[in-house]
């Protein structure tokens, strides 16, 4: 890391022994070791924080990309559905023999016919259930796949 040779370490140890003295040298060495340990832990914490921030930025970028791709897909899907719906409406009007309406106007729905068909289906189903009840038949439950 610092390119310090063994001989240079020995010279530094001899100078420290002479300057500090043999009584205080173990206590100073222990204190230096503690400071180096604290410094190393601090550097490792900073590295971990920087790595976490980099990962968070990458995740945010990925989230933005996925969100934009989903919006693009949704808009293309909606436009395809609306185009298909317009074509089907046009085809239905052509088959019914009506005059084609302009594409910008929504088709008029005869809600009375829709509700009448629904009521008819419900009456048929109710009669079938009542008949089965009178005959003592049990209808099997439908299994949906």
Wavefront OBJ file of the C-alpha trace (Angstrom):
o trace
v 0.000 0.000 0.000
v 2.667 2.512 1.011
v 5.707 0.619 -0.315
v 7.535 0.547 3.027
v 10.319 -2.009 3.180
v 11.189 -4.090 6.212
v 14.429 -2.177 6.779
v 12.533 1.132 6.788
v 10.130 -0.277 9.395
v 13.066 -1.358 11.545
v 14.652 2.114 11.340
v 11.311 3.707 12.344
v 10.966 1.267 15.277
v 14.488 2.044 16.527
v 13.871 5.815 16.263
v 10.520 5.434 18.095
v 12.259 3.388 20.822
v 14.879 6.078 21.271
v 12.473 9.079 21.152
v 9.531 7.656 23.126
v 11.403 5.363 25.440
v 10.891 1.745 26.369
v 8.283 2.489 29.085
v 5.802 4.388 26.907
v 6.402 2.551 23.608
v 3.859 -0.287 24.186
v 1.115 2.191 25.157
v 1.856 4.428 22.120
v 1.934 1.401 19.802
v -1.443 0.229 21.164
v -2.905 3.715 20.719
v -1.583 3.885 17.130
v -3.120 0.476 16.433
v -6.488 1.643 17.764
v -6.349 4.790 15.602
v -5.464 2.768 12.525
v -8.345 0.364 13.256
v -10.804 3.271 13.617
v -9.485 4.824 10.418
v -9.856 1.519 8.571
v -13.445 1.038 9.822
v -14.312 4.604 8.811
v -12.882 4.090 5.309
v -14.829 0.814 4.962
v -18.062 2.542 6.074
v -17.542 5.300 3.515
v -16.896 2.708 0.787
v -20.077 0.826 1.741
v -22.126 4.055 1.682
v -20.760 4.996 -1.729
v -21.556 1.513 -3.079
v -25.104 1.714 -1.662
v -25.654 5.088 -3.314
v -24.393 3.750 -6.638
v -26.748 0.764 -6.387
v -29.681 3.053 -5.489
v -28.950 5.248 -8.496
v -28.797 2.192 -10.754
v -32.123 0.947 -9.330
v -33.731 4.355 -9.871
v -32.519 4.413 -13.466
v -33.821 0.883 -14.000
v -37.173 1.836 -12.461
v -37.433 4.866 -14.752
v -36.617 2.720 -17.800
v -39.191 0.081 -16.847
v -41.822 2.764 -16.157
v -41.243 4.457 -19.492
v -41.316 1.103 -21.302
v -44.598 0.225 -19.560
v -46.115 3.584 -20.524
v -45.014 3.105 -24.132
v -46.470 -0.396 -24.178
v -49.718 0.817 -22.625
v -50.094 3.665 -25.118
v -49.385 1.367 -28.085
v -51.830 -1.212 -26.712
v -54.526 1.445 -26.184
v -54.045 2.806 -29.685
v -54.232 -0.709 -31.169
v -57.403 -1.432 -29.190
v -59.044 1.822 -30.249
v -58.096 1.211 -33.905
v -59.494 -2.317 -33.737
v -62.658 -1.083 -32.026
v -63.184 1.529 -34.714
v -62.710 -1.069 -37.449
v -65.126 -3.472 -35.754
v -67.722 -0.720 -35.333
v -67.335 0.205 -38.988
v -67.698 -3.447 -39.991
v -70.777 -3.852 -37.781
v -72.430 -0.811 -39.335
v -71.582 -2.092 -42.797
v -73.055 -5.518 -42.024
v -76.170 -3.958 -40.508
v -76.680 -1.913 -43.676
v -76.478 1.412 -41.882
v -74.728 4.373 -43.297
v -71.185 4.635 -41.960
v -70.790 7.285 -39.302
v -67.725 9.490 -39.147
v -64.912 7.971 -37.123
v -64.939 10.692 -34.471
v -68.503 10.044 -33.220
v -69.175 7.186 -30.794
v -71.790 4.596 -31.834
v -75.215 4.847 -30.257
v -76.082 1.817 -28.095
v -79.629 0.589 -27.691
v -79.465 -0.122 -23.974
v -83.052 -1.348 -23.826
v -82.161 -4.272 -26.091
v -79.123 -5.087 -23.984
v -81.127 -5.041 -20.737
v -83.988 -7.046 -22.281
v -81.556 -9.760 -23.442
v -80.027 -9.889 -19.965
v -83.459 -10.195 -18.312
v -84.414 -12.983 -20.753
v -81.247 -14.922 -19.919
v -81.927 -14.556 -16.196
v -85.542 -15.780 -16.605
v -84.355 -18.836 -18.563
v -81.754 -19.636 -15.925
v -84.310 -19.196 -13.103
v -86.787 -21.549 -14.870
v -84.064 -24.168 -15.349
v -83.053 -24.005 -11.689
v -86.723 -24.228 -10.575
v -87.373 -27.218 -12.860
v -84.312 -29.021 -11.536
v -85.444 -28.342 -7.990
v -88.916 -29.766 -8.725
v -87.455 -32.893 -10.298
v -84.972 -33.320 -7.467
v -81.910 -33.079 -9.693
v -78.716 -31.577 -8.447
v -76.715 -29.662 -10.958
v -72.962 -30.202 -10.804
v -70.889 -27.182 -10.044
v -69.081 -25.727 -12.969
v -65.348 -25.843 -12.813
v -63.602 -22.907 -14.366
v -60.219 -23.578 -15.870
l 1 2 3 4 5 6 7 8 9 10 11 12 13 14 15 16 17 18 19 20 21 22 23 24 25 26 27 28 29 30 31 32 33 34 35 36 37 38 39 40 41 42 43 44 45 46 47 48 49 50 51 52 53 54 55 56 57 58 59 60 61 62 63 64 65 66 67 68 69 70 71 72 73 74 75 76 77 78 79 80 81 82 83 84 85 86 87 88 89 90 91 92 93 94 95 96 97 98 99 100 101 102 103 104 105 106 107 108 109 110 111 112 113 114 115 116 117 118 119 120 121 122 123 124 125 126 127 128 129 130 131 132 133 134 135 136 137 138 139 140 141 142 143 144 145
